[in-house]
Amino acid sequence: MIEKRSIALYIILSIVTCGIFGLVWFVMITNDLNKLSGQPNSTSGGVALLLTIITCGIYGLYWAYNCGEKLDNIKNSRGIPSSNSGILYIILYLVTGGLITYALVQNEINNLV
């Protein structure tokens, strides 16, 4: 079961913990998207986080784009209009270090749940 999460609370927790909670949020988002997309065997949140750390953030760019693609596919399968949000997520990931991307993806997950 995927639960709706408070975006404001998660942003505050990420800031207060100097980004450590942001890593936990990253894992939660990844696992939730895998469940929503019907691809539970996709790269898990823990593996995605490890790959992002090992590649010094380069995998994080792929992750951001992939989130956009998964959300677009989920919306299309439900008959909801979608746009190519993967590019937006990459740009925001680069500019904000991921926090705004996490918030936008979480908002989409909350709307789809």
Phi, psi and omega per residue, in radians:
M1 nan 2.273 3.129
I2 -1.707 2.268 -3.104
E3 -1.823 2.663 3.020
K4 -1.319 2.409 -3.106
R5 -2.058 2.555 3.121
S6 -1.333 1.962 -3.095
I7 -1.157 -0.761 -3.125
A8 -1.072 -0.773 3.127
L9 -1.087 -0.740 -3.108
Y10 -1.197 -0.610 3.072
I11 -1.150 -0.792 3.129
I12 -1.076 -0.781 3.113
L13 -1.084 -0.655 3.112
S14 -1.135 -0.694 -3.139
I15 -1.243 -0.786 -3.092
V16 -1.118 -0.631 -3.120
T17 -1.596 0.249 3.132
C18 0.990 0.651 3.042
G19 1.641 -0.168 -3.105
I20 -1.130 -0.759 3.107
F21 -1.155 -0.492 3.080
G22 -1.042 -0.592 3.095
L23 -1.191 -0.684 3.085
V24 -1.134 -0.741 3.125
W25 -1.077 -0.714 3.085
F26 -0.955 -0.817 -3.135
V27 -1.126 -0.763 -3.138
M28 -1.080 -0.781 -3.135
I29 -1.071 -0.791 -3.124
T30 -1.061 -0.812 -3.140
N31 -1.147 -0.685 3.110
D32 -1.123 -0.732 3.127
L33 -1.147 -0.639 3.093
N34 -1.091 -0.720 3.114
K35 -1.170 -0.793 -3.108
L36 -1.111 -0.652 -3.083
S37 -1.397 -0.131 -3.117
G38 1.341 0.371 -3.138
Q39 -2.127 1.161 -3.075
P40 -1.142 -0.293 3.140
N41 -1.619 0.103 3.058
S42 -1.163 3.033 3.140
T43 -0.947 2.147 -3.108
S44 -1.267 2.913 -3.134
G45 -1.068 -0.725 3.140
G46 -1.117 -0.749 3.129
V47 -1.183 -0.717 3.113
A48 -1.075 -0.717 3.104
L49 -1.127 -0.777 3.121
L50 -1.068 -0.759 3.112
L51 -1.123 -0.642 3.103
T52 -1.138 -0.728 3.128
I53 -1.179 -0.789 -3.103
I54 -1.106 -0.658 -3.094
T55 -1.607 0.241 3.125
C56 0.986 0.656 3.049
G57 1.665 -0.149 -3.105
I58 -1.147 -0.712 3.097
Y59 -1.104 -0.511 3.103
G60 -1.048 -0.603 3.078
L61 -1.145 -0.769 3.078
Y62 -1.088 -0.726 3.135
W63 -1.032 -0.796 -3.128
A64 -1.065 -0.782 3.122
Y65 -1.128 -0.737 -3.124
N66 -1.116 -0.629 3.069
C67 -1.048 -0.795 3.116
G68 -1.059 -0.734 3.135
E69 -1.151 -0.751 3.124
K70 -1.109 -0.763 3.125
L71 -1.105 -0.713 3.104
D72 -1.097 -0.730 3.119
N73 -1.132 -0.710 3.118
I74 -1.113 -0.782 3.135
K75 -1.092 -0.781 3.139
N76 -1.076 -0.681 3.136
S77 -1.181 -0.411 3.121
R78 -1.698 0.049 3.129
G79 1.365 0.335 3.124
I80 -1.695 2.293 3.111
P81 -1.065 2.484 -3.134
S82 -2.402 2.854 3.083
S83 -2.191 3.055 3.128
N84 -1.410 1.409 -3.074
S85 -1.395 -0.182 3.134
G86 -1.033 -0.702 3.137
I87 -1.156 -0.755 3.098
L88 -1.039 -0.768 -3.126
Y89 -1.116 -0.653 3.097
I90 -1.102 -0.824 -3.120
I91 -1.081 -0.819 3.137
L92 -1.161 -0.589 3.096
Y93 -1.109 -0.724 3.113
L94 -1.166 -0.735 -3.041
V95 -1.346 -0.687 -3.010
T96 -1.889 0.038 -3.107
G97 1.297 0.216 3.042
G98 1.847 -0.379 -3.014
L99 -1.054 -0.786 3.134
I100 -1.222 -0.619 3.076
T101 -1.078 -0.775 3.099
Y102 -1.017 -0.758 -3.105
A103 -1.121 -0.757 -3.137
L104 -1.171 -0.740 3.122
V105 -1.144 -0.726 3.115
Q106 -1.092 -0.671 3.091
N107 -1.073 -0.746 3.114
E108 -1.139 -0.723 3.104
I109 -1.081 -0.785 3.118
N110 -1.032 -0.688 3.139
N111 -1.203 -0.555 -3.103
L112 -1.473 -0.318 -3.114
V113 -1.362 nan nan
